[in-house]
């Protein structure tokens, strides 16, 4: 296993490697607690006014409980890909992916704090009783129907798909699988009534803006180059 990892990364497994991996992990270690504390606050806090998010298209979308499976997959999909880039020492892919995710998540927190929002799309009574509706019920009980715009499930899924497509580590099959998972997650937000079409569209718009900014300008190039030099990795 050690030899395979060294061949995979081109680095010797030693103390310096551990230091470099820790340095790469620092943004996650700093940001994750900040995000969770802020998110829990806006989830638990009762604001004086909430804007109701709804479109006519939302009423045309059926409730399909089986989509709860890809919805749950989001947690692993986003985190595993980010950690993959970190552990493989693909510095540029890692930082662009992290900054893309963190930027959108921060904007979501700011929007939710300044413009509290909610929807009323969830079924009052589950139309069926099966394992999938029970899993949806778990989500409904733990995740309120407030502060959902723009959809972070959608935005982060798009960010992960973009990162996979820009990585040399993933072949054609890996990219297709990544797209299938990502698209399934995006659809799941609508079919289990976690998000409005408005949440999804605005998440796409935000993702396009930051995709162009982070992947098609020189904004992060110097930063990524410096970080590569710090961990002695050459792209």
C-alpha positions in Angstrom: 0.0 0.0 0.0 2.8 2.4 0.9 4.6 1.7 -2.3 1.5 2.2 -4.4 0.8 5.5 -2.7 4.4 6.7 -3.3 4.0 5.7 -7.0 0.6 7.4 -7.2 1.8 10.7 -5.7 5.5 10.7 -6.6 6.4 11.4 -3.0 8.1 9.4 -0.3 5.9 8.6 2.7 7.8 10.5 5.5 7.4 13.3 8.0 7.6 15.9 5.3 4.7 14.4 3.4 2.7 14.4 6.6 3.5 18.1 7.1 2.5 18.9 3.5 -0.8 17.0 3.8 -1.6 18.8 7.1 -0.9 22.1 5.4 -3.2 21.2 2.6 -5.9 20.2 5.1 -5.7 23.5 7.1 -8.3 25.3 4.9 -10.8 22.5 5.6 -10.0 22.4 9.3 -10.5 26.1 9.6 -13.5 26.5 7.4 -15.6 23.5 8.4 -16.2 24.6 12.0 -17.0 28.2 10.9 -19.5 27.0 8.3 -21.2 24.5 10.7 -21.5 27.0 13.6 -23.0 29.7 11.2 -25.3 27.1 9.5 -26.6 25.8 12.8 -27.3 29.3 14.0 -29.4 30.2 11.0 -31.2 26.9 11.2 -32.1 27.3 14.9 -32.7 31.0 14.9 -36.3 32.2 14.1 -36.1 35.3 11.9 -38.9 37.9 12.0 -39.7 37.4 8.3 -39.1 34.7 5.7 -39.5 35.1 1.9 -41.4 32.2 0.4 -39.7 30.7 -2.6 -42.0 29.1 -5.1 -42.4 28.7 -8.9 -45.2 27.3 -11.0 -42.9 24.6 -12.3 -42.4 23.3 -8.7 -46.1 22.2 -8.7 -45.5 20.1 -11.9 -42.7 18.1 -10.4 -43.8 14.9 -8.8 -42.6 13.6 -5.4 -40.3 10.6 -6.2 -38.9 9.2 -2.9 -36.4 6.9 -4.5 -34.3 10.0 -5.3 -33.5 10.2 -1.6 -30.6 7.8 -2.4 -28.6 10.2 -4.6 -29.6 13.0 -2.2 -27.7 11.2 0.6 -24.8 10.5 -1.7 -24.1 14.2 -1.9 -22.2 14.1 1.4 -19.8 11.5 0.3 -19.6 12.7 -3.3 -18.4 16.2 -2.5 -16.1 15.4 0.4 -14.5 12.3 -1.1 -13.5 14.1 -4.3 -12.0 17.0 -2.4 -10.1 14.7 -0.1 -9.0 12.7 -3.2 -7.3 15.8 -4.6 -5.7 16.5 -1.2 -4.3 13.0 -0.7 -3.1 12.8 -4.3 -1.3 16.1 -3.8 -3.0 17.6 -6.9 -2.5 21.0 -5.4 -4.1 23.1 -8.1 -7.2 20.9 -8.4 -7.5 20.8 -4.7 -7.4 24.5 -4.0 -9.6 25.4 -7.0 -12.2 22.9 -5.8 -12.0 24.0 -2.2 -12.2 27.7 -3.0 -15.1 27.2 -5.4 -17.0 25.2 -2.8 -16.2 27.6 0.1 -17.1 30.7 -1.9 -20.5 29.4 -2.8 -21.2 28.1 0.7 -20.2 31.4 2.3 -22.5 33.3 -0.1 -25.3 30.9 0.8 -24.7 31.7 4.5 -24.8 35.5 3.9 -27.9 35.3 1.8 -29.7 33.1 4.4 -28.7 35.5 7.2 -29.7 38.7 5.4 -32.6 37.4 3.4 -34.2 34.5 5.3 -36.1 32.3 3.0 -38.2 29.1 3.0 -40.5 27.0 0.9 -43.7 25.0 1.4 -43.1 22.2 -1.1 -43.0 19.2 1.2 -45.9 16.9 1.2 -48.1 17.2 4.3 -48.4 13.4 4.4 -46.1 10.9 2.7 -48.0 9.4 -0.3 -46.5 6.0 0.4 -44.9 4.1 3.3 -41.6 2.5 2.3 -37.9 2.7 3.2 -37.4 5.6 0.8 -40.1 7.8 2.3 -38.7 6.9 5.8 -35.3 8.2 4.7 -37.0 11.3 3.3 -38.7 11.7 6.7 -35.3 11.7 8.4 -34.2 14.6 6.2 -37.4 16.5 6.9 -37.0 16.1 10.6 -33.3 17.1 10.7 -33.2 19.8 8.0 -35.8 22.5 8.1 -37.5 23.9 5.0 -35.9 27.3 5.6 -32.7 28.9 4.2 -32.5 26.9 1.0 -31.5 29.5 -1.5 -29.3 29.0 -3.5 -29.1 25.3 -3.3 -25.8 24.2 -1.9 -26.5 20.6 -2.9 -26.8 21.7 -6.5 -23.9 24.2 -6.3 -21.4 21.8 -4.7 -22.4 19.0 -7.0 -21.7 21.2 -10.0 -18.4 22.3 -8.4 -17.4 18.6 -7.9 -18.3 17.7 -11.5 -16.2 20.7 -12.8 -13.3 19.6 -10.6 -13.5 16.0 -11.9 -13.5 17.2 -15.5 -10.5 19.4 -15.0 -8.5 16.7 -13.2 -6.0 14.5 -15.1 -6.5 11.8 -12.6 -10.0 10.9 -13.9 -10.4 9.2 -17.2 -13.4 9.2 -19.4 -15.3 6.6 -17.4 -14.6 8.4 -14.1 -15.9 11.6 -15.5 -19.1 10.0 -16.8 -19.7 8.3 -13.5 -19.1 11.7 -11.7 -21.6 13.3 -14.1 -24.2 10.7 -13.5 -23.9 11.0 -9.7 -23.8 14.8 -9.8 -26.9 15.1 -12.1 -28.8 12.5 -10.0 -28.1 14.6 -6.9 -29.3 17.8 -8.6 -32.5 16.1 -9.7 -33.0 14.6 -6.2 -33.3 18.1 -4.7 -36.4 18.6 -6.8 -38.0 15.2 -6.6 -37.9 14.9 -2.9 -39.1 18.5 -2.5 -36.0 19.8 -0.8 -35.6 22.7 -3.2 -37.5 24.9 -5.6 -36.6 25.2 -9.3 -35.6 28.8 -8.3 -33.0 27.4 -5.9 -31.6 25.2 -8.6 -31.4 27.8 -11.3 -29.7 30.4 -9.1 -27.2 27.7 -8.0 -26.4 27.1 -11.6 -25.9 30.8 -12.3 -23.6 31.1 -9.3 -21.7 28.0 -10.3 -21.2 29.4 -13.9 -19.9 32.7 -12.6 -17.3 31.1 -10.2 -16.4 28.5 -12.8 -15.4 31.2 -15.2 -13.7 33.2 -12.5 -11.7 30.4 -10.9 -11.0 28.1 -13.9 -10.8 30.5 -16.8 -8.9 33.5 -15.4 -5.5 33.9 -13.9 -7.1 34.8 -10.5 -5.9 31.7 -8.7 -2.9 30.7 -10.9 -0.2 32.5 -8.9 -1.6 31.3 -5.6 -1.8 27.7 -6.8 1.8 27.9 -8.2 3.1 29.1 -4.8 1.3 26.3 -3.0 2.7 23.7 -5.4 6.2 25.0 -4.7 5.6 24.9 -0.9 4.8 21.2 -1.1 7.4 20.5 -3.8 4.9 19.3 -6.3 5.2 20.2 -10.0 2.1 20.3 -12.1 
